[in-house]
């Protein structure tokens, strides 16, 4: 009789001991509100910058501003109406550019930037997205001034000791040459 009790206890101990581990429940759950708040904050920043740029353009009666599909504005300083060739993916372009704030204060000069060589849409060159997209709207020999909201320029990072965070900029770009790819 004693051995039946012993085997019964041993059987129940194995039965209880073989139970699979239970997953722990998280102490905190994240609902994704940080990303939603960040997106809302960025939309607000863009709306404020867009409003400021539109007011700036309204005051400037000497230039004819064009709105791009990529979220920035530009006008031609020197335009080529005879040529139809614009850079395509893989073309090598040579250009110079400067960066100014919207009040016209120089941040990076053409001399500091030097003559740039860029393989369109295939280079890992450190160019702001606005410059990369603006070049594709130009023809050889043209000079264009672009107004970039901060997300098309230096965004949250800015330029150390030269440009703060989330500052819209203007850039005057001269496209010197386009070398067509095969």
Residue frames as qw, qx, qy, qz and C-alpha x, y, z in Angstrom:
[[0.000, 0.885, 0.465, 0.000, 0.00, 0.00, 0.00],
 [0.327, -0.774, 0.103, 0.532, 2.84, 2.33, 0.82],
 [0.393, -0.136, 0.583, 0.698, 4.42, 1.77, -2.58],
 [0.206, 0.655, 0.646, 0.333, 1.08, 2.69, -4.31],
 [0.160, -0.939, -0.205, 0.226, 1.05, 5.99, -2.44],
 [0.427, -0.547, 0.366, 0.620, 4.68, 6.57, -3.34],
 [0.358, 0.172, 0.684, 0.612, 4.05, 5.87, -7.08],
 [0.082, 0.825, 0.547, 0.114, 0.93, 8.05, -7.08],
 [0.241, -0.885, 0.006, 0.398, 2.86, 11.00, -5.61],
 [0.430, -0.324, 0.547, 0.642, 5.71, 10.42, -8.06],
 [0.322, 0.477, 0.701, 0.421, 3.25, 10.28, -10.99],
 [0.005, -0.934, -0.357, 0.015, 1.59, 13.60, -9.98],
 [0.375, -0.725, 0.219, 0.535, 5.02, 15.19, -9.48],
 [0.403, -0.020, 0.645, 0.649, 6.00, 14.26, -13.04],
 [0.185, 0.700, 0.640, 0.256, 2.66, 15.47, -14.35],
 [0.141, -0.958, -0.156, 0.195, 3.03, 18.85, -12.66],
 [0.458, -0.582, 0.379, 0.555, 6.77, 19.07, -13.44],
 [0.453, 0.161, 0.664, 0.572, 6.23, 18.50, -17.17],
 [0.209, 0.872, 0.397, -0.197, 4.07, 21.58, -17.54],
 [0.560, 0.468, 0.171, 0.663, 5.40, 23.87, -20.32],
 [0.294, -0.289, -0.247, 0.877, 6.80, 27.25, -19.25],
 [0.145, 0.846, 0.511, -0.050, 4.36, 30.11, -19.33],
 [0.418, 0.479, 0.108, 0.764, 5.32, 33.26, -21.23],
 [0.240, -0.456, -0.384, 0.766, 5.86, 36.38, -19.18],
 [0.195, 0.862, 0.445, 0.143, 3.60, 39.29, -19.91],
 [0.407, 0.400, -0.067, 0.818, 5.24, 42.62, -20.74],
 [0.260, -0.509, -0.494, 0.655, 5.25, 45.19, -18.01],
 [0.165, 0.610, 0.000, -0.775, 4.83, 48.02, -20.51],
 [0.582, 0.442, 0.617, 0.293, 3.29, 48.05, -23.93],
 [0.097, -0.386, 0.223, 0.890, 4.22, 50.60, -26.56],
 [0.506, 0.613, 0.557, -0.241, 1.42, 51.77, -28.76],
 [0.533, 0.348, 0.422, 0.646, 3.51, 53.48, -31.47],
 [0.021, -0.946, -0.300, 0.117, 2.61, 56.95, -30.27],
 [0.411, -0.601, 0.270, 0.630, 6.21, 58.17, -30.60],
 [0.349, 0.104, 0.651, 0.666, 6.17, 57.62, -34.36],
 [0.073, 0.765, 0.598, 0.228, 2.75, 59.23, -34.70],
 [0.257, -0.892, -0.125, 0.350, 3.86, 62.24, -32.64],
 [0.430, -0.385, 0.433, 0.693, 7.05, 62.54, -34.69],
 [0.285, 0.390, 0.679, 0.552, 5.10, 62.46, -37.95],
 [0.057, -0.892, -0.448, -0.036, 2.71, 65.13, -36.69],
 [0.376, -0.757, 0.091, 0.526, 5.62, 67.29, -35.52],
 [0.409, -0.127, 0.563, 0.706, 7.32, 66.97, -38.93],
 [0.179, 0.641, 0.641, 0.381, 4.09, 67.89, -40.76],
 [0.191, -0.926, -0.257, 0.200, 3.77, 70.98, -38.58],
 [0.426, -0.545, 0.316, 0.649, 7.38, 71.98, -39.28],
 [0.355, 0.194, 0.657, 0.637, 6.84, 71.53, -43.03],
 [0.054, 0.811, 0.556, 0.175, 3.62, 73.57, -43.01],
 [0.280, -0.874, -0.050, 0.393, 5.37, 76.42, -41.18],
 [0.420, -0.348, 0.487, 0.683, 8.32, 76.35, -43.57],
 [0.297, 0.441, 0.695, 0.484, 6.06, 76.19, -46.61],
 [0.044, -0.913, -0.402, 0.044, 4.07, 79.18, -45.37],
 [0.349, -0.752, 0.171, 0.533, 7.28, 81.17, -44.77],
 [0.405, -0.090, 0.627, 0.659, 8.66, 80.30, -48.23],
 [0.210, 0.651, 0.656, 0.319, 5.36, 81.21, -49.93],
 [0.137, -0.940, -0.195, 0.246, 5.39, 84.61, -48.20],
 [0.412, -0.535, 0.399, 0.620, 8.99, 85.11, -49.29],
 [0.363, 0.212, 0.703, 0.573, 8.09, 84.28, -52.91],
 [0.095, 0.834, 0.539, 0.074, 5.07, 86.60, -52.82],
 [0.234, -0.869, 0.025, 0.434, 7.34, 89.50, -51.81],
 [0.371, -0.364, 0.578, 0.630, 9.78, 88.77, -54.65],
 [0.598, 0.674, 0.256, -0.350, 8.27, 90.19, -57.84],
 [0.167, 0.732, -0.539, -0.381, 11.49, 89.97, -59.88],
 [0.016, -0.260, 0.953, 0.157, 11.58, 86.16, -60.15],
 [0.763, 0.007, -0.264, -0.589, 9.10, 83.68, -61.58],
 [0.339, -0.338, 0.836, -0.268, 8.99, 80.78, -59.10],
 [0.698, 0.078, -0.591, -0.395, 8.14, 77.25, -60.18],
 [0.684, -0.372, 0.495, -0.386, 6.87, 74.61, -57.79],
 [0.302, 0.336, -0.873, -0.184, 8.45, 71.19, -58.26],
 [0.822, -0.209, -0.408, -0.338, 6.75, 67.85, -57.76],
 [0.693, 0.030, -0.594, 0.409, 9.45, 67.04, -55.21],
 [0.495, -0.745, -0.410, 0.179, 8.38, 69.62, -52.62],
 [0.409, -0.466, 0.018, 0.784, 10.62, 72.60, -53.35],
 [0.356, 0.896, 0.227, -0.137, 10.52, 75.80, -55.42],
 [0.593, -0.207, 0.332, 0.704, 12.95, 77.29, -57.93],
 [0.390, 0.884, 0.099, -0.238, 13.58, 80.02, -60.47],
 [0.803, 0.314, 0.150, 0.484, 15.99, 80.38, -63.36],
 [0.266, -0.768, 0.140, 0.566, 18.90, 82.80, -63.11],
 [0.177, 0.509, -0.611, -0.579, 20.13, 81.72, -66.54],
 [0.765, 0.228, 0.537, -0.275, 17.94, 79.53, -68.74],
 [0.062, -0.262, 0.769, 0.579, 18.72, 77.57, -71.91],
 [0.658, 0.361, 0.314, -0.581, 15.62, 77.43, -74.09],
 [0.559, 0.525, -0.510, -0.390, 17.30, 75.71, -77.05],
 [0.201, 0.276, -0.936, 0.087, 18.62, 72.52, -75.46],
 [0.788, -0.271, -0.195, -0.517, 16.34, 69.68, -74.44],
 [0.718, 0.095, -0.648, 0.236, 18.92, 67.42, -72.78],
 [0.500, -0.676, 0.289, -0.457, 18.51, 66.96, -69.06],
 [0.022, 0.424, -0.889, 0.174, 20.46, 64.50, -66.90],
 [0.869, -0.131, -0.302, -0.369, 19.16, 60.95, -66.70],
 [0.825, -0.486, 0.285, -0.050, 20.07, 58.15, -64.33],
 [0.886, -0.018, 0.245, 0.393, 23.72, 57.18, -64.73],
 [0.431, 0.785, 0.013, 0.445, 24.81, 60.43, -66.43],
 [0.602, -0.311, -0.229, 0.699, 27.81, 62.19, -64.95],
 [0.071, 0.922, 0.221, 0.310, 27.22, 65.87, -64.24],
 [0.510, -0.047, -0.261, 0.819, 29.64, 68.58, -63.15],
 [0.163, -0.830, -0.344, -0.407, 28.22, 71.50, -61.21],
 [0.255, 0.124, -0.470, 0.836, 28.89, 74.14, -58.60],
 [0.397, -0.693, -0.505, -0.327, 26.54, 75.23, -55.87],
 [0.071, 0.300, -0.497, 0.811, 26.25, 77.32, -52.75],
 [0.387, -0.558, -0.733, 0.048, 24.01, 77.15, -49.70],
 [0.023, -0.292, 0.193, -0.937, 22.40, 80.24, -48.14],
 [0.097, 0.414, 0.769, -0.478, 19.69, 80.73, -45.58],
 [0.232, 0.696, 0.637, 0.237, 16.46, 82.27, -46.86],
 [0.106, -0.936, -0.094, 0.321, 17.66, 85.74, -45.85],
 [0.606, 0.764, -0.157, 0.159, 20.59, 85.38, -48.26],
 [0.352, -0.779, 0.517, -0.052, 23.32, 84.83, -45.66],
 [0.642, 0.454, -0.614, -0.068, 26.02, 82.56, -47.05],
 [0.837, -0.424, 0.301, -0.168, 26.45, 79.23, -45.24],
 [0.730, -0.146, 0.537, 0.398, 28.57, 77.26, -47.73],
 [0.254, 0.737, -0.255, -0.573, 30.15, 79.03, -50.71],
 [0.864, 0.482, -0.112, -0.095, 30.82, 77.63, -54.18],
 [0.288, 0.694, -0.620, 0.226, 34.52, 77.85, -53.34],
 [0.459, -0.379, 0.709, -0.378, 34.07, 75.71, -50.20],
 [0.860, 0.185, 0.390, -0.271, 32.02, 73.13, -52.12],
 [0.232, -0.409, 0.715, 0.518, 34.26, 73.20, -55.20],
 [0.551, 0.262, -0.507, -0.609, 33.40, 71.70, -58.57],
 [0.655, -0.088, 0.670, -0.339, 31.24, 68.66, -57.92],
 [0.394, 0.207, -0.770, -0.457, 31.06, 65.57, -60.08],
 [0.554, 0.004, 0.625, -0.549, 27.99, 63.43, -59.52],
 [0.136, -0.035, -0.906, -0.399, 26.66, 60.26, -61.15],
 [0.507, -0.165, -0.026, -0.846, 22.92, 60.88, -61.24],
 [0.847, -0.217, 0.035, -0.484, 20.93, 58.54, -58.98],
 [0.943, 0.084, -0.300, 0.113, 23.87, 56.15, -58.64],
 [0.400, 0.456, -0.480, 0.633, 26.36, 57.89, -56.39],
 [0.595, -0.575, -0.512, 0.231, 26.64, 57.77, -52.63],
 [0.314, 0.345, -0.124, 0.876, 27.92, 61.32, -52.64],
 [0.205, -0.510, -0.598, 0.583, 27.01, 63.47, -49.65],
 [0.074, -0.202, -0.270, -0.939, 24.56, 65.79, -51.38],
 [0.367, 0.216, 0.559, -0.712, 21.31, 66.92, -49.86],
 [0.418, 0.384, 0.818, 0.093, 18.28, 65.38, -51.54],
 [0.287, 0.852, 0.231, -0.372, 17.11, 68.76, -52.84],
 [0.019, 0.699, -0.529, -0.481, 20.33, 69.26, -54.83],
 [0.307, -0.066, 0.915, 0.255, 20.19, 65.71, -56.22],
 [0.361, 0.601, 0.710, -0.057, 16.59, 66.22, -57.37],
 [0.155, 0.868, 0.041, -0.470, 17.15, 69.80, -58.57],
 [0.185, -0.472, 0.669, 0.544, 19.99, 68.80, -60.88],
 [0.343, 0.245, 0.877, 0.230, 17.62, 66.53, -62.79],
 [0.265, 0.823, 0.462, -0.199, 15.48, 69.59, -63.68],
 [0.062, -0.825, 0.240, 0.508, 18.39, 71.48, -65.25],
 [0.811, 0.553, 0.076, 0.176, 20.06, 71.66, -68.65],
 [0.724, -0.070, 0.025, 0.685, 23.74, 72.17, -69.36],
 [0.276, 0.314, 0.079, 0.905, 24.83, 75.78, -68.83],
 [0.362, -0.720, -0.360, -0.469, 21.81, 76.75, -66.71],
 [0.168, 0.120, -0.609, 0.765, 21.93, 78.46, -63.33],
 [0.507, -0.541, -0.519, -0.425, 18.94, 77.88, -61.06],
 [0.099, -0.319, 0.588, -0.737, 18.14, 79.03, -57.53],
 [0.554, -0.318, -0.751, -0.167, 16.25, 76.50, -55.43],
 [0.382, -0.461, 0.375, -0.708, 14.33, 77.07, -52.19],
 [0.569, -0.033, -0.822, 0.004, 14.42, 73.89, -50.12],
 [0.674, -0.620, 0.029, -0.400, 12.37, 73.16, -47.01],
 [0.307, -0.661, 0.663, -0.171, 14.51, 71.65, -44.26],
 [0.848, -0.049, 0.518, -0.102, 13.56, 68.05, -45.02],
 [0.794, 0.581, 0.075, 0.162, 15.05, 68.47, -48.53],
 [0.216, 0.832, -0.396, 0.323, 18.13, 70.16, -47.09],
 [0.286, 0.379, -0.766, 0.433, 19.96, 69.36, -43.86],
 [0.660, -0.426, -0.559, -0.266, 16.87, 68.53, -41.78],
 [0.709, -0.691, -0.139, -0.036, 17.23, 67.68, -38.13],
 [0.825, -0.169, -0.034, 0.538, 21.04, 67.50, -38.26],
 [0.044, 0.988, -0.053, -0.140, 21.87, 70.88, -39.76],
 [0.696, 0.482, -0.286, 0.449, 25.55, 71.73, -40.29],
 [0.672, -0.499, -0.308, 0.451, 27.71, 71.83, -37.21],
 [0.345, -0.533, -0.074, 0.769, 28.42, 75.43, -36.16],
 [0.074, -0.039, 0.441, 0.894, 26.94, 76.79, -39.42],
 [0.479, -0.196, -0.417, -0.748, 23.27, 75.86, -39.69],
 [0.426, -0.156, 0.656, -0.603, 20.78, 74.88, -37.01],
 [0.221, 0.182, 0.957, 0.035, 18.21, 72.13, -37.12],
 [0.256, 0.648, 0.717, 0.008, 15.14, 72.25, -39.37],
 [0.008, 0.680, -0.065, -0.730, 16.20, 75.38, -41.28],
 [0.698, 0.623, 0.344, 0.076, 15.03, 75.85, -44.89],
 [0.399, -0.494, 0.363, 0.682, 17.77, 76.97, -47.29],
 [0.623, 0.749, 0.020, -0.224, 18.30, 78.29, -50.78],
 [0.641, -0.290, 0.540, 0.463, 20.91, 77.01, -53.18],
 [0.484, 0.764, -0.183, -0.385, 22.11, 78.43, -56.48],
 [0.756, -0.106, 0.597, 0.247, 23.35, 75.66, -58.76],
 [0.395, 0.699, -0.376, -0.463, 25.20, 76.03, -62.06],
 [0.901, 0.085, 0.423, 0.049, 25.24, 72.90, -64.21],
 [0.057, -0.703, 0.508, 0.494, 28.51, 72.99, -66.18],
 [0.343, 0.341, -0.766, -0.424, 28.34, 69.71, -68.10],
 [0.857, -0.008, 0.354, -0.375, 26.37, 66.53, -68.67],
 [0.116, 0.408, -0.866, -0.267, 28.21, 63.40, -69.79],
 [0.833, 0.034, -0.107, -0.542, 25.66, 60.96, -71.15],
 [0.516, -0.293, 0.803, -0.055, 25.96, 57.32, -70.06],
 [0.176, 0.158, -0.827, -0.510, 25.77, 54.55, -72.64]]
